[in-house]
Amino acid sequence: MKIIILGAGQVGSNLAEHLVREGNDITVVDIDAEKIAVLQSRFDLRTVCGQASHPAVLKQAGAGDADMLVAVTLNDETNMVACKLGGTLFNIPTKIARIRAADYMKHPQLFAAGGFGVDHVIAPEQEITDYLRKLIDYPEALQVVDFAEGRIRLVAVKAHGGFMVGHQLKHLREHMHMMFREMKHIDDRLDARVAAIYRQDRAIVPQGDTVVQEGDEVFFLAATEHIRAVMKEIRRTDHSVRHIMIAGGGNIGRRLAMSLQNDYHVKLIDHNKKSASRLAEELQNTLVLAGDATDEALLEQENVSEVDVFCALTNDDEDNIMSSLLAKRMGAKKVIALINRSAYVDLLQGGEIDIALSPAQATIGPLLTHIRRGHMAVVHSLRRGAAEALEAVVHGDAKSSRLIGKQLDEVDLPEGVSIGAILRGKQVIIAHHDTRIESDDHLILFVPNKRLISKVEKLFQVGFSFF
């Protein structure tokens, strides 16, 4: 696929790296010659230095025969104008724009065909805010992602103290039903599927006789209403969450506080007095403090030792790292740091900092949803880009499809790939070996290695006999 990426920032560079490695023809456009020179030295791609919203620059980048335009510069207006030009002047089939300002998002008609002609909008700050909210709602989780419009969730937890530690996976469903009978709360639909296990960073394909060990990173799928019940089987609940402290009152910090303030006790620290004053007026149920989140005296004064989740969300990686380490040392139960440099994320994740979150990695999924071949409803990037989870729609019939009419144990899946759940209409079906696939099913797949993506995409191709 021939793709033009406008913007060589964290999101654009991360996307270019992903797509080049998958064999796509990539051209990156940016006004910063130094940024694109670095990209060109690292990857097999073309670069153009220039203003992304100028017709001559788009033409030079190959817009005349491009399959897709992805506008992810830091300027919303540049992104929208570039998409408009891409459609009007060059007839580019698919145009994606990054939009940061919440005010634009209130007017979806701006992005319709009669407006700026944006086919798909991605809002990184909102994506990250929603992601952080899930991590706070499920404090034992390492990752939480949604499928089937929120009906199904994939959750990663570190096995610790739950019933399943030391037991075979085949006993999971049986034990959950027994526990619920004892509680006189019987739900025949209660079910879950372990999609993957990582033991010391090595992937293990889950089988019925696989034994979960202490410290394993376990990915499981379940209907959203059953997530907490399943989580208790794998990890003992350490504490409930009541007190949240946020460092940084930028777009993400403000949005997160707004999302949390009616359900939790929230404190927000911002170093800028004017910003703190404005935030205090806007966030009615949040205690806003003007100060430095790396100030030990301030953290002690604000009882950081009683904080259940500390989120470092400033624009400075070093400040986020230092404030998180300090908060953890002073007694905060869980710390989450927003880290722009991907190299830092790999170094810090799972140490003193419980979760190191890369903004670019958190927003890559919505972009990949529109880039993957086949009918992909949702794509999530997992384990810092090494793995993916997909919601793919099955089309065709038994003659034209490799999947329709087959039981799961009859499907020739690439090694390690698993189908964990199916959405059929509004019904959530946790997949087992004898589950049969039907046309228009939404299959939730776990792909442990990105190199297998092309093989997975081929499974969903429809033969000519269908047309």
N, C-alpha and C positions, 0 to 999 in steps of 0.2 A: 504494500500500500504506500502511495506517495503522500506524505504528510508534511505540512508546513507548520512549524511551531514558532509563534511570535512571543518573544521574551525568553531570555536566558538566565532568569533568576532561579531560585531554588526549585520551584514547581516545573518550570520549563526544562531546566537541565536534568532533573530527575526523570521526567517523562521521556526526554530524548534518549537518555541512557537505557531506559526500559525498552523503548521501541527499536532502537538500533540493534540491540542484542537479539531481537526477534526477527531481524531480517527486513525491516521496513526501510523505505527510501526517505530519509529525514533531511529537511532543511530548517535551520534555526536562524531567526532574524532578531537582531538586537542593535540598539544604538551604541552599546558599549563594546568597542573593538576588542578590548582585553578579555572580556567574558567569553565572547565567541571564539577567540583564538585558543583559549584554554579548552573549550569543548572540542574544537577541531583537532587539537593535538591528542585528545584522549579517545575519540570515537570516530568511526567511519561515517561521517555525515558532511553535508554542505552547510556553509554559513554565509549570511549576507549582513553587512553592517549598514544600518539605515533605519529610518523612521517606519515603524510597522504599519502605520495607517496611510502611507503614501502609495498610490497606484504603481508608480515606477519601481518601487522597492518590492512590492508584491509580485510584479511581473518578473523581476530579476530572480526572485525566489522560486519561480516556476508555478505560479498560481494558475496559469493557463491550462495545465493538465493535472492539477493536484486533486487527490481524492478527498482530502480533509484539511481544514484550517483550524488550528487550535491557538486561540489568542489568550495568552496568560501573562501579558505584561502587567506591571503594577498599576497601570492607569485604565480605569473602567472605560473611559471615553475612547481611548485608543483601541481597546478590544472591540467595542461595539461598532465603531466606524470601519475597522478592518474587516469585520464579518459582513457588514453591509456592502463594502467594495468587493469582497470575495464572491458574494452572490451576484451582484449587479453587473460587475465588469468581467468576471472570470467564470461564473457558473460553477463554483466549487460545490459539490453535492452536500457536504456536511461541514457545518461551521459551529465551533464551540467557543464560548467566551467565558472568561473568568470575571465575575462581578463581585466586588468587595462591598460597595455601599448598600446598606440595607434599604435606603430610600428608593433605589432603582428596582429592587426586588418586590416592592409593593405594587409595581405596575407591570404585570406580565405582558400586557399588550405591546410594550416597547420591544419585546423580543420576537414578536410574531412576524409573519411574512411581510405585512404592510409596514412594520417598524424597521428595526435594524436587521431583520432576517437572521437572527441567531437561532440555530436549530436546538442547541442544548446549552444551558447555563450551569456553571459550577460556581459555588460560593464557598471558598476555602475556610473562611472564618467560621461560617455556620456549620460546616462539616466537622471542623475540629471541636467546636462547642458541643455539638450533639454527641460526639465521640467521648469527650471528657465527661459529659453528664452520665453516660452509661457506665463509665469506669467508677464513678462515684456512687451510682445506684447499686452497683455490684462490686463492693470494695475488695473482694477476694479475687476478682478477675484480672487477668493480664491483658486480655483483649475481648471486646464485645462487638459483634457486627450483626446487622439485621438483613433478613431476606423476606421475600413475599410480603412486602409492605408492612413489615414489623411483626408478622405472624410467627416467623421462625427466627431463632437466634443461634449464632455460633459463638461459643464462649471458650476462652482458654484459661485454665486455672493450673496452679502448681499443686500437685497432689500432696495433701498433708492432713493426716489424722482422720480422714473420712473412712466410711465402711469399705470402699472399693480398694483402699491401699492394702496390698497383700492378697487381694482376691481376683479371680478371673472375671473378665468383662461379661461373660455370659450370665453371671449372677446379678448384674445391675438391675435389670427390669424386675426380676423376681423379688429382690430385696426391697425396691421402692414400693411395689404393690403391697408387700407384707407390712411395711411400716405404715402405709396409709390406711390399711385395714385396722391396725391397732389404734390409730388415731380416729377411727370411725369416719374417715374421709376417703371414700373410694372413688377414684376417677379411672375408669377403664381405658381412657385415652392416654394416661400417663406413660410416657415412653421417651427414650433418648437413644442416640447413636453416637458412639465415640468415633470421630472422624480421623483422628491422628493422635499419636503419642510421640513426644520428643524426649529422649533420655540422654542427658549430657550432650544436647544439640544434635543427636543422631536420630533420624526419623525411624519409627517402628510402625509397621503396618498392623493395625489392630485386628486381632482374630478373637474368636470366642474364648480361647484358652489363654489369651494374653493376660499376664498378671501386672496390675498397676503397682509401681514401686514409689516409695516416698521420694518426692522431689521431681517426679515426672511432670512434664508440661503436657496437659491433656486438653485436646480440643473436642468439644462435644456439641451436638445439635439437638435441639428440642423445641417444642412449641413454646412461645414466649412465656405463657402463664405457668409453665412447668420448670423454668430455668432454676429458680431458687431451690426447688426440691431436689433436682439432679445435682446441683452444686454441693449440697450438703453430703451427698454420697461420696464425693471426691475430696472435698476439703472441709475441715472443721471450721465453722464460723468463728472468727476471732473476736469480732466486736461489731456493734452496730454503729452507723455513721450519723452523727448529729452536728458536729462542728467542722466547718470548712474555712480554710484561710487561703486567699488568693493573692499572689504577688504580681502586680501589674494590672493597670486599669485601661489597657488598650482595647482594641476591638474584641479580642477573644476574652480577656478578663472581664470586661463589662458585660458581654453577652452571657458568659457563664454565670456571673453573679445574678443577672436578671433571671436566668433559668432556674437557679437554685434557691433564691431568697425566700420563697414562700414555703419551702419544704425543709430547709436546713437553717442552722444559725451560721450566717456568713459574715466574714470579715475580709475586707479588701484593702491592700496596702498599695499606694502609688507614690512615687518619689516627687511628683510634680504637684505643688500646692493648688494651683489653679485647676488642674485636672481632677484632683481629689475633691475640691469644692463642687465642681460641676457634677461629678459622679454621685456625691452625697445627695444632691437634689434629685437626681434621676433614679437612684436606687433607694426606694423608701424603706425597705426592710433589710438593708445591708449596712453594717457599720464600716464606714470608709475612713481610713487613716492616711495621713500624709507622712511619709517616711521612707526609709530605705529597708527593704526586706532582708538585706544582709547585715542589718544592725542587730547584734545579739541582745542588747538591752531592750530594744523595742519588742523583739519576739518574746523575750521573757516577760515583759510587762503585759503583753497581750496573751499570755498563757498558751504559748505554742505547744507546751507539753500536753495540753488537753485537746489539741486539734486531731481530728480523725483523718482528714485528708488535707495536705498542703499542696497547692498547685502553683508552680512558678511559671508565669506566663508573660514575662516581659519580653522586649525585643532583643535582649542581650543574653547570649548563650552563657557567658561566664557568670553573670548575675544569677541566672536561673540555676546553674549548677551549684554555685556557692550557697545561695539561700536554701536550696533543697537539702544539701548536705548539713547545713547548720540546723535547719528545722528538724531533720531526722535525729541528729545528735542530741538535740534538746528535748526529744520525746514525742514528736509528731508520729502518729501510727503509720501513715502511708504518705509518700511524697511522689509527686508527678512533676516532671520538668519538661518544658517545651524546648527542644534543641534543634536549631536549624542545620547544623553541620552533621551530616549523616555519620561521619567517622566518630564523632563524639557519642552518638546514640549507641553504636555497637560497643563502645568502651564502658558506658555507664549503666546500660540496662541490666537490671537484676542484681546490682551491687547495693551500695547504700541508697541509691535512688531506685525506688521500686519500679517506676515506669518512666522511661525516657522516650518522649514522643516527638517524631519528626513531622513538622507541618506538611512538607512535600509528600512524605510517605502516606500521611493520613488522607490526603486529597487525591492521590493517584488513582484510587479505585473508580470514582465517578468518571474520570477520563477514559480509563481502560474499558469501561462498560460500553462506550460508543466506538471503541477501536477494535475490540475483539471480533473475530469473524463468527458468524452464526447469530442467532437471536439471543443476545445476552441481556437479561433484565437487570442484573446487578453483578458487579465485580468488586471484590475486596482484596487488597494486598495485605498479606500476613507475614509475620516474622521478618519484619524490616525488608520486605520485598522478595524474600526467598521463596515464598509459597503464595498461593492464591485460593480463594473460595469463590465459586461462580454460581449464579442462578441462571440456568440456560433453559430455553423453551424448546420442547420437542415438536417438530412439524413433520407432516407427511403421513404415510400409512405403513402397514407391515411390509409392503413390497419395496418402498422407496427409502425407508429409514432403517438404520442399523440398530435402532433401539426399540421402536414401537412393537408391542406384542411380546417382548422378551421379559423373562424374569431377570432380576439383577445378577444372579449367579450365572446367567447365560451371556451376559454382556462382556465383550472383550475389552476391559478397561486397561489403560496403561498401568504399569506396575506402581503401586502405591496410591493411585487415584481411587477415591471412594465416593459413592453416592450416599449421602447421609439422610436426606429427606426429600419429599415430593409435595408440591402444592398442586392439588387437583381441584380446580374451581376455588372454593373457599376452604376445602378440607386439607388439613395438614396430616401427612402420612410419614411416619418415621420409617425409613427404608430398612428392610430385612432381605435376606437372600431370596425369598420366594415372592417378593413384591413385583408385580408386573407393570410395565411402563405403557402408558396410553398416550394417544395424540394430544397435544397441547398441555401436557404435564410440564410443570416447572421443576427441574431437577436441581438440587443443591449439591454441588460437588466440591470436594476438597482436593486440591492439586498440590502435593508436597514439594514439587520442584517446577519452577517456571519453564524449564526446558520441555516439559510434557504438554504445555498449553496447545501447541499446534496439533498434537495427536488428539487432544480432547475436542478441539474445534471440529476436526474431521468427523467425529462421531455424530455431530449434529447436522452435517450436510445432507440435504435431501436429493435423492436420485432423480434423473430426468423423467422417469416413469410417472412421477407425481404430477407433472405439469401437463 
